[in-house]
Each structure stands twice: as structure tokens, then as C-alpha cells.
């Protein structure tokens, strides 16, 4: 797990974190990386490409929250699509603008989020560890 500080304008920690993990030679049986954001998955994909690791075959990468262009990357990024928040936001604005006390649920969240299955995920190879070691 990487814990480098990240800001909106400095997305490089996503890339740096994975690069350090690959170069350090830490042995792991993990076959996938799950990024909390689309930029994290993109950074991981770039770091793999630079080291000859084939994303979707040697290592799977996906994101918790993908953004619209993710489907056009090579390979396309697998992840949860951003859910439609219009209903939740509408209820919030009604609450803010209402003069009476709010009496609805305090937890308002989208009902579902669809999965986009991109090319960045696939069946793990048994020899994944060897291919990662060669990439260093």
C-alpha cells in the first residue's frame, strides 16, 4: 500500500509509488492492483509499460472510480463507473433550501454503480512473479 501525499495538481505519486514497489523487488503473490482513482490506475499502467510488464496479462489493474476517457486508454481501464448522483444531489439541495428541519435519512448514496470491464484486467498468469522480476 502506498501512502505518498497527493494533491489534485500533483498526480505523480500514483506513478512513483508503483515504480518503487516494482523496483524494490518485494515478493508478492498479488496478481492485481486496485487504484482508488482513475489517475492511480493510469500511473500504475504507465509504470508497468515502462518496465515491460503487460497490463491485463502479467498484472491486472483496475480503479474504484473510473472517469469517462478510461475506456479509450490502451489498455482500457477496468473499474466502477461514476454513478449518477443527480437524485442524491437533488435531495441534498432540497434539504439545504427547505426552511423546515430535514426529516429524511442522513445517509444518502447512489443505489448502484456499473462495472466497466476493460482490457487492463485478465486471468492471472502463474509465472507472474518471474515476469515482474525480468522487468526490473
N, C-alpha and C positions, 0 to 999 in steps of 0.2 A: 504494500500500500504506500502510495506517495503522499507526502504531506508538504509539498512546496507551496508557498503563497502564490495566489493567482489573482489578478485583477482583470477587469473587463478588457483593458488595453494591452495587457501582457499575458498572452496565451501560451507563451513558450514553455512555462513549467510543465505542461502536459507532455510535450515532446522531450524535454530534458529528463523528466522522471523516468520514462520508459527507456530512454537511451542508457541511463545509469544502470537500470535494472538488467538490461541485456549485456552491457559491457562488464558488469561486476561478476558475472559468471555464477550468480546464485542458482543453485539447482532447485528446480521446481517441477512438479508434475502437472502444473496448470496448463491447460490447453486453450485458454481464452482470457481475454482482458475485457472488463466491463468498464467503460468510461461513464462518469456521471454526467458528462455533457458531450455534445457532438464535437466541439473542438478537442476534447481529450481523446476521443476516438480517432480523429484526424491526425493528431500529433503522434499517437501510437502507430497508426498506419504508416506515416512518413518515416518514423524511426525504423520500422521493420523493413520498409522498402530500401532504405539506405544500407541496410545490413544483409540484404539478400534473403530475408525471411518472407515467404509468400503468405500474405494475409488471406485467410479463407481456406488454406491448405495446411501450412505449417502451424499457424496460430489464428484463432478466431478473435475478432474484435467487434464489440457492439457498444451501443450507447443507451443510457437510460432515457434520454430526451433528444431525439434527432430533430434536425432543422430541415426545412424543405429541400435545400440542394443536396442533401446526403445521398439521395438516390442516384445522383449523376456523377459521384466520385468513382474512381477506378481503384479498387473495387468499391461498389456501392456499400454504404454503411448500414448494417442491421441495427434496428433499435425501435424503441417505442415512439410512435408519432406523438407530437404535442396534441393533447386532447382539445376539443372545442370548449373553450372557457366562457362562451357568451352567456349561458344560463347562470353559471356561478357568479360571474361579474354583474349580470343584471340584478340578481338578488342582493348582492353587496351594495350596489348603487341605490337600490330601493331602500335598503336599510339605512344608508347614510342620509338620504334625502327625506326620510319619514320623520315627522315630528314626534310620533309616539315611540314608546320603548319597543325595541325589537324583541319578538317572542318566538322567533324561529330557531332552527338548530344552529349551534355555534360552529360546528364543523361543516363547511361547505366544500365539496370536492367534486371533480368530474366523475361521472359514472364509469367510464371506461376509456381505455387508450388502445389503439390498434397497433399491432406489430408489423413493421416493415421488414421483410426478410431480404436482406441484401446479399451481396457476394462476399462480404467480409467475414462470414461465418460458414462453417462446414464441419464435416466429420473430422475429428482429430486424428492425426497420424500417430502411429505407435512410436515412430522414430523421431518424434518432435524434438526431444532433448538433443539428439545428435545434430539435427539441422540448426538448432539455435547455437550450439557450440561451434559449428562451422562458420556461422555468420559473424562471430566475434573475431 
